[in-house]
């Protein structure tokens, strides 16, 4: 059974930083692309960032470019999201997701974690 487990969420003040991690287990993830997708209160799911297996392709949503950085450690089956200069509008549940083909469309991801809450507030 494939499992994705996120960690690192919490409460942070505007302008602050937070780092999320997502550990994959229970399957072979060789070649899989990994993404971070978020859903804010009263909002639809929104693609945030993704990393292809090789890490050579790392698309970002325009709303987070220059502030968030996605990275991965394939030896550990783990993907990370470093979030800097956080804004109130970044408040959301952040999900880790995996798919065999890199995409910016959330509906194309096959495996999902349970999500971790990120709250940006003073």
N, C-alpha and C positions, 0 to 999 in steps of 0.2 A: 504494500500500500504506500503510494507516494505521499509524503508529508512535507509541507513547507511551514516553517515556524519562524515568525517574525519576533524581534525583540528590539528594545531601545526607545520605544515611544515614551511620551510624558508631557509635562507642562513646561513651557519655556516662554520667556518674555520676548516681545517683538525685538528683532535685531539679533537674537541669540542663535545658537547652533544646537543641532541634535544629530545623532548618528543612528541609523537603523541597520539592523542585520537580518538576514533571512537564511536559515540553514535548511538545506534539502536533504531528505533521507528516504529510504525505502524504494529506490529505483535507480536506473542508470540515467544520468543527466548529461552524459557526453553529447555534445552538440546542441544542447538546449539553450535557448535564449531565456533570459530572466528579466522580469520587469517589475517596476513599482507602479501601482495604480492606486488612486485615492478616491475617497468619497466623502465630501463634506456634508454638513447638516443641510438637508433640503436640496441637495445637489445631485446630479448624476455622476456616475463613475467617470474619472478623468485619468487618462494616461499621464504619467509623470516622467518616467525615464526607463530605459531598458539597456541591456548589454547583450550583444551576441556572444556566443561561446568564446570566440577569439578575442573579445573586447575591442576589436577594431571598429565596430559599429556601436555607437552609444547615442541613440536619438533622445532628445529631451523635448518636453512641452515648452512652448515659448514662455509660459508663465514662470518657469523655474530656471531657465537658461542663465548661466553665470552665477547662480546661487547654489544649485544642487549638483552633486557629483555622484555618479553611479560607478561602482567598481565590483570586481568579483575575484574570488580565489577558487579556481576550479578544483584544486587539490582538496579543498575543504567543503566543496559543494555549497559555497556561501556567496551571497551577493550583498552588497552594502549600498547605503544611500547616505551620503554626507549632506546635511542641509544647513546652509549658512544664511545669514540675513533673513531670518524667518519673519513672515508677516502674518497678521491675523487671518488672512484669507488662505493660508496654508493649513489651517485647522481642518483635520479630517481623520478618518480611519485610513491608514496606509496598508495596502495589501501587497504581498509579494506574489508573483505569478510566473508560471513557466510554460513555454511552448517550444515546439521544434523549429518554428520558423519565425524570425524576428518580426514583430509587428507593433504598430502604435494603436492597434484596435483591441480594446480590452476583451471583447467577445471572442477573440481568437485564441485566448490563453486557456490551456487545458487544466492546469493545476493551480490551486489557490491556497494561500495561507489563511489563517483565521483573522488576520488584521491586527494592527497595533494603533492605539489612539495617539495622535499628536495634537496638542492644544497649544496655540500661541496666544497668550493673553498677559496683560499686565495686572 
